[in-house]
Amino acid sequence: MSKIEINRKWCKGCGICAAFCPKKVLGLDEEAEKATVVNPEACIACMMCELRCPDLAIRVIKEEEK
């Protein structure tokens, strides 16, 4: 499993991260229209959200295998 950090101050809510996520881990919250993790257990750490974010607001931290 991995951890996704979202800098909500930098996020402009464009939705690119959610659109590129193959496992639908990310979405936009209705309140602030910012990226949010909606399905964390499905994350496969493919890094698509981090690589595609134009605002550098997402960081994927891979958990090391034991």
N, CA, C and O atoms as a printed pandas DataFrame, in Angstrom:
     atom_number atom_name residue_name chain_id  residue_number  x_coord  y_coord  z_coord
0              1         N          MET        A               1    0.853   -1.192    0.000
1              2        CA          MET        A               1    0.000    0.000    0.000
2              3         C          MET        A               1    0.890    1.243    0.000
3              4         O          MET        A               1    2.027    1.203    0.471
4              5         N          SER        A               2    0.381    2.303   -0.512
5              6        CA          SER        A               2    1.129    3.554   -0.561
6              7         C          SER        A               2    0.298    4.670    0.062
7              8         O          SER        A               2   -0.884    4.505    0.361
8              9         N          LYS        A               3    0.949    5.795    0.244
9             10        CA          LYS        A               3    0.273    6.954    0.814
10            11         C          LYS        A               3    0.305    8.078   -0.208
11            12         O          LYS        A               3    1.323    8.308   -0.860
12            13         N          ILE        A               4   -0.810    8.770   -0.341
13            14        CA          ILE        A               4   -0.892    9.892   -1.271
14            15         C          ILE        A               4   -1.052   11.170   -0.469
15            16         O          ILE        A               4   -1.994   11.318    0.310
16            17         N          GLU        A               5   -0.122   12.089   -0.669
17            18        CA          GLU        A               5   -0.204   13.400   -0.021
18            19         C          GLU        A               5   -0.655   14.422   -1.052
19            20         O          GLU        A               5   -0.108   14.491   -2.153
20            21         N          ILE        A               6   -1.654   15.211   -0.689
21            22        CA          ILE        A               6   -2.158   16.252   -1.580
22            23         C          ILE        A               6   -1.995   17.601   -0.894
23            24         O          ILE        A               6   -2.526   17.821    0.194
24            25         N          ASN        A               7   -1.262   18.494   -1.531
25            26        CA          ASN        A               7   -1.112   19.853   -1.019
26            27         C          ASN        A               7   -2.319   20.642   -1.521
27            28         O          ASN        A               7   -2.332   21.108   -2.660
28            29         N          ARG        A               8   -3.317   20.787   -0.676
29            30        CA          ARG        A               8   -4.570   21.416   -1.084
30            31         C          ARG        A               8   -4.413   22.912   -1.349
31            32         O          ARG        A               8   -5.257   23.510   -2.016
32            33         N          LYS        A               9   -3.361   23.514   -0.845
33            34        CA          LYS        A               9   -3.107   24.929   -1.149
34            35         C          LYS        A               9   -2.668   25.084   -2.602
35            36         O          LYS        A               9   -2.979   26.088   -3.242
36            37         N          TRP        A              10   -1.954   24.103   -3.117
37            38        CA          TRP        A              10   -1.455   24.165   -4.492
38            39         C          TRP        A              10   -2.476   23.640   -5.494
39            40         O          TRP        A              10   -2.475   24.050   -6.654
40            41         N          CYS        A              11   -3.342   22.739   -5.056
41            42        CA          CYS        A              11   -4.317   22.115   -5.959
42            43         C          CYS        A              11   -5.338   23.139   -6.435
43            44         O          CYS        A              11   -5.912   23.882   -5.639
44            45         N          LYS        A              12   -5.557   23.166   -7.769
45            46        CA          LYS        A              12   -6.560   24.083   -8.299
46            47         C          LYS        A              12   -7.845   23.358   -8.701
47            48         O          LYS        A              12   -8.782   23.974   -9.209
48            49         N          GLY        A              13   -7.878   22.041   -8.468
49            50        CA          GLY        A              13   -9.095   21.279   -8.726
50            51         C          GLY        A              13   -9.364   21.000  -10.188
51            52         O          GLY        A              13  -10.521   20.940  -10.604
52            53         N          CYS        A              14   -8.318   20.829  -10.972
53            54        CA          CYS        A              14   -8.507   20.612  -12.411
54            55         C          CYS        A              14   -9.042   19.212  -12.728
55            56         O          CYS        A              14   -9.676   19.014  -13.764
56            57         N          GLY        A              15   -8.788   18.239  -11.841
57            58        CA          GLY        A              15   -9.295   16.888  -12.035
58            59         C          GLY        A              15   -8.440   15.981  -12.901
59            60         O          GLY        A              15   -8.825   14.843  -13.169
60            61         N          ILE        A              16   -7.287   16.463  -13.344
61            62        CA          ILE        A              16   -6.415   15.645  -14.180
62            63         C          ILE        A              16   -5.975   14.388  -13.431
63            64         O          ILE        A              16   -5.938   13.303  -14.012
64            65         N          CYS        A              17   -5.646   14.525  -12.165
65            66        CA          CYS        A              17   -5.198   13.372  -11.376
66            67         C          CYS        A              17   -6.269   12.289  -11.328
67            68         O          CYS        A              17   -5.969   11.108  -11.503
68            69         N          ALA        A              18   -7.496   12.682  -11.096
69            70        CA          ALA        A              18   -8.603   11.724  -11.021
70            71         C          ALA        A              18   -8.860   11.080  -12.374
71            72         O          ALA        A              18   -9.188    9.896  -12.446
72            73         N          ALA        A              19   -8.716   11.842  -13.433
73            74        CA          ALA        A              19   -8.967   11.316  -14.782
74            75         C          ALA        A              19   -7.927   10.278  -15.194
75            76         O          ALA        A              19   -8.251    9.319  -15.895
76            77         N          PHE        A              20   -6.678   10.464  -14.763
77            78        CA          PHE        A              20   -5.615    9.535  -15.152
78            79         C          PHE        A              20   -5.476    8.339  -14.217
79            80         O          PHE        A              20   -4.807    7.368  -14.569
80            81         N          CYS        A              21   -6.081    8.381  -13.051
81            82        CA          CYS        A              21   -5.939    7.288  -12.087
82            83         C          CYS        A              21   -6.665    6.034  -12.589
83            84         O          CYS        A              21   -7.886    6.047  -12.743
84            85         N          PRO        A              22   -5.914    4.945  -12.845
85            86        CA          PRO        A              22   -6.540    3.735  -13.379
86            87         C          PRO        A              22   -7.407    3.004  -12.367
87            88         O          PRO        A              22   -8.245    2.190  -12.755
88            89         N          LYS        A              23   -7.226    3.272  -11.085
89            90        CA          LYS        A              23   -7.970    2.572  -10.037
90            91         C          LYS        A              23   -9.010    3.450   -9.348
91            92         O          LYS        A              23   -9.629    3.029   -8.371
92            93         N          LYS        A              24   -9.203    4.659   -9.849
93            94        CA          LYS        A              24  -10.193    5.601   -9.298
94            95         C          LYS        A              24   -9.957    5.868   -7.805
95            96         O          LYS        A              24  -10.890    5.877   -7.001
96            97         N          VAL        A              25   -8.694    6.084   -7.466
97            98        CA          VAL        A              25   -8.314    6.367   -6.087
98            99         C          VAL        A              25   -8.634    7.811   -5.722
99           100         O          VAL        A              25   -8.985    8.105   -4.579
100          101         N          LEU        A              26   -8.513    8.706   -6.692
101          102        CA          LEU        A              26   -8.700   10.136   -6.442
102          103         C          LEU        A              26  -10.016   10.649   -7.004
103          104         O          LEU        A              26  -10.572   10.102   -7.957
104          105         N          GLY        A              27  -10.486   11.707   -6.386
105          106        CA          GLY        A              27  -11.681   12.391   -6.866
106          107         C          GLY        A              27  -11.614   13.842   -6.430
107          108         O          GLY        A              27  -10.652   14.259   -5.785
108          109         N          LEU        A              28  -12.620   14.599   -6.775
109          110        CA          LEU        A              28  -12.700   15.995   -6.332
110          111         C          LEU        A              28  -13.775   16.098   -5.270
111          112         O          LEU        A              28  -14.889   15.609   -5.454
112          113         N          ASP        A              29  -13.437   16.742   -4.146
113          114        CA          ASP        A              29  -14.466   16.900   -3.130
114          115         C          ASP        A              29  -15.432   17.993   -3.554
115          116         O          ASP        A              29  -15.050   18.944   -4.235
116          117         N          GLU        A              30  -16.669   17.851   -3.150
117          118        CA          GLU        A              30  -17.712   18.788   -3.567
118          119         C          GLU        A              30  -17.613   20.125   -2.840
119          120         O          GLU        A              30  -18.021   21.160   -3.368
120          121         N          GLU        A              31  -17.075   20.095   -1.638
121          122        CA          GLU        A              31  -17.009   21.289   -0.814
122          123         C          GLU        A              31  -16.039   22.340   -1.361
123          124         O          GLU        A              31  -16.416   23.494   -1.561
124          125         N          ALA        A              32  -14.792   21.935   -1.601
125          126        CA          ALA        A              32  -13.766   22.890   -2.020
126          127         C          ALA        A              32  -13.317   22.684   -3.462
127          128         O          ALA        A              32  -12.505   23.452   -3.978
128          129         N          GLU        A              33  -13.846   21.645   -4.112
129          130        CA          GLU        A              33  -13.451   21.303   -5.481
130          131         C          GLU        A              33  -11.937   21.151   -5.598
131          132         O          GLU        A              33  -11.303   21.718   -6.488
132          133         N          LYS        A              34  -11.383   20.381   -4.689
133          134        CA          LYS        A              34   -9.956   20.067   -4.675
134          135         C          LYS        A              34   -9.812   18.550   -4.729
135          136         O          LYS        A              34  -10.749   17.819   -4.409
136          137         N          ALA        A              35   -8.635   18.081   -5.134
137          138        CA          ALA        A              35   -8.371   16.648   -5.192
138          139         C          ALA        A              35   -8.415   16.056   -3.792
139          140         O          ALA        A              35   -7.980   16.672   -2.819
140          141         N          THR        A              36   -8.947   14.855   -3.718
141          142        CA          THR        A              36   -9.007   14.139   -2.451
142          143         C          THR        A              36   -8.886   12.646   -2.714
143          144         O          THR        A              36   -9.228   12.166   -3.794
144          145         N          VAL        A              37   -8.401   11.923   -1.726
145          146        CA          VAL        A              37   -8.268   10.474   -1.841
146          147         C          VAL        A              37   -9.612    9.860   -1.428
147          148         O          VAL        A              37  -10.053   10.020   -0.290
148          149         N          VAL        A              38  -10.248    9.164   -2.358
149          150        CA          VAL        A              38  -11.562    8.576   -2.076
150          151         C          VAL        A              38  -11.516    7.055   -1.932
151          152         O          VAL        A              38  -12.451    6.459   -1.397
152          153         N          ASN        A              39  -10.442    6.424   -2.402
153          154        CA          ASN        A              39  -10.343    4.970   -2.371
154          155         C          ASN        A              39   -8.879    4.564   -2.142
155          156         O          ASN        A              39   -8.268    3.962   -3.024
156          157         N          PRO        A              40   -8.308    4.885   -0.966
157          158        CA          PRO        A              40   -6.869    4.706   -0.746
158          159         C          PRO        A              40   -6.385    3.261   -0.860
159          160         O          PRO        A              40   -5.261    3.022   -1.301
160          161         N          GLU        A              41   -7.205    2.312   -0.476
161          162        CA          GLU        A              41   -6.771    0.906   -0.507
162          163         C          GLU        A              41   -6.592    0.367   -1.922
163          164         O          GLU        A              41   -5.966   -0.677   -2.106
164          165         N          ALA        A              42   -7.128    1.056   -2.920
165          166        CA          ALA        A              42   -7.007    0.616   -4.311
166          167         C          ALA        A              42   -5.736    1.116   -4.993
167          168         O          ALA        A              42   -5.424    0.693   -6.107
168          169         N          CYS        A              43   -5.002    2.012   -4.335
169          170        CA          CYS        A              43   -3.807    2.610   -4.945
170          171         C          CYS        A              43   -2.742    1.560   -5.227
171          172         O          CYS        A              43   -2.390    0.765   -4.355
172          173         N          ILE        A              44   -2.234    1.568   -6.457
173          174        CA          ILE        A              44   -1.173    0.650   -6.859
174          175         C          ILE        A              44    0.165    1.397   -7.034
175          176         O          ILE        A              44    1.131    0.831   -7.546
176          177         N          ALA        A              45    0.212    2.631   -6.618
177          178        CA          ALA        A              45    1.416    3.471   -6.686
178          179         C          ALA        A              45    1.966    3.562   -8.104
179          180         O          ALA        A              45    3.177    3.469   -8.304
180          181         N          CYS        A              46    1.099    3.739   -9.077
181          182        CA          CYS        A              46    1.531    3.860  -10.476
182          183         C          CYS        A              46    2.133    5.229  -10.767
183          184         O          CYS        A              46    2.801    5.417  -11.784
184          185         N          MET        A              47    1.896    6.178   -9.876
185          186        CA          MET        A              47    2.455    7.527   -9.954
186          187         C          MET        A              47    1.813    8.415  -11.024
187          188         O          MET        A              47    2.280    9.532  -11.246
188          189         N          MET        A              48    0.768    7.952  -11.682
189          190        CA          MET        A              48    0.143    8.752  -12.738
190          191         C          MET        A              48   -0.353   10.100  -12.207
191          192         O          MET        A              48   -0.201   11.124  -12.874
192          193         N          CYS        A              49   -0.938   10.101  -11.022
193          194        CA          CYS        A              49   -1.452   11.359  -10.467
194          195         C          CYS        A              49   -0.321   12.350  -10.213
195          196         O          CYS        A              49   -0.432   13.530  -10.544
196          197         N          GLU        A              50    0.759   11.864   -9.626
197          198        CA          GLU        A              50    1.900   12.736   -9.333
198          199         C          GLU        A              50    2.542   13.247  -10.618
199          200         O          GLU        A              50    2.894   14.423  -10.712
200          201         N          LEU        A              51    2.695   12.380  -11.593
201          202        CA          LEU        A              51    3.337   12.764  -12.854
202          203         C          LEU        A              51    2.495   13.729  -13.683
203          204         O          LEU        A              51    3.043   14.572  -14.394
204          205         N          ARG        A              52    1.183   13.616  -13.601
205          206        CA          ARG        A              52    0.299   14.435  -14.441
206          207         C          ARG        A              52   -0.163   15.729  -13.796
207          208         O          ARG        A              52   -0.684   16.605  -14.488
208          209         N          CYS        A              53    0.011   15.874  -12.499
209          210        CA          CYS        A              53   -0.472   17.077  -11.812
210          211         C          CYS        A              53    0.306   18.313  -12.278
211          212         O          CYS        A              53    1.516   18.388  -12.061
212          213         N          PRO        A              54   -0.360   19.279  -12.911
213          214        CA          PRO        A              54    0.340   20.467  -13.403
214          215         C          PRO        A              54    0.773   21.417  -12.287
215          216         O          PRO        A              54    1.583   22.317  -12.512
216          217         N          ASP        A              55    0.237   21.218  -11.095
217          218        CA          ASP        A              55    0.555   22.109   -9.977
218          219         C          ASP        A              55    1.527   21.498   -8.976
219          220         O          ASP        A              55    1.841   22.115   -7.958
220          221         N          LEU        A              56    2.010   20.275   -9.265
221          222        CA          LEU        A              56    2.927   19.560   -8.370
222          223         C          LEU        A              56    2.341   19.435   -6.964
223          224         O          LEU        A              56    3.062   19.513   -5.970
224          225         N          ALA        A              57    1.038   19.242   -6.897
225          226        CA          ALA        A              57    0.340   19.202   -5.618
226          227         C          ALA        A              57    0.180   17.800   -5.048
227          228         O          ALA        A              57   -0.328   17.638   -3.938
228          229         N          ILE        A              58    0.609   16.779   -5.799
229          230        CA          ILE        A              58    0.424   15.403   -5.348
230          231         C          ILE        A              58    1.768   14.702   -5.224
231          232         O          ILE        A              58    2.653   14.841   -6.069
232          233         N          ARG        A              59    1.888   13.950   -4.146
233          234        CA          ARG        A              59    3.096   13.157   -3.922
234          235         C          ARG        A              59    2.669   11.757   -3.496
235          236         O          ARG        A              59    1.890   11.595   -2.556
236          237         N          VAL        A              60    3.177   10.761   -4.184
237          238        CA          VAL        A              60    2.894    9.374   -3.839
238          239         C          VAL        A              60    4.097    8.818   -3.093
239          240         O          VAL        A              60    5.223    8.852   -3.589
240          241         N          ILE        A              61    3.845    8.310   -1.903
241          242        CA          ILE        A              61    4.911    7.734   -1.091
242          243         C          ILE        A              61    4.710    6.227   -1.083
243          244         O          ILE        A              61    3.744    5.715   -0.519
244          245         N          LYS        A              62    5.641    5.531   -1.720
245          246        CA          LYS        A              62    5.540    4.071   -1.798
246          247         C          LYS        A              62    6.006    3.460   -0.490
247          248         O          LYS        A              62    7.056    3.813    0.047
248          249         N          GLU        A              63    5.206    2.543    0.004
249          250        CA          GLU        A              63    5.581    1.833    1.219
250          251         C          GLU        A              63    6.512    0.696    0.822
251          252         O          GLU        A              63    6.183   -0.106   -0.052
252          253         N          GLU        A              64    7.640    0.630    1.446
253          254        CA          GLU        A              64    8.624   -0.396    1.131
254          255         C          GLU        A              64    8.108   -1.773    1.484
255          256         O          GLU        A              64    7.480   -1.961    2.525
256          257         N          GLU        A              65    8.372   -2.732    0.621
257          258        CA          GLU        A              65    7.979   -4.109    0.880
258          259         C          GLU        A              65    8.888   -4.676    1.962
259          260         O          GLU        A              65   10.081   -4.380    2.015
260          261         N          LYS        A              66    8.306   -5.482    2.805
261          262        CA          LYS        A              66    9.067   -6.031    3.938
262          263         C          LYS        A              66    9.542   -7.420    3.639
263          264         O          LYS        A              66   10.199   -8.041    4.474
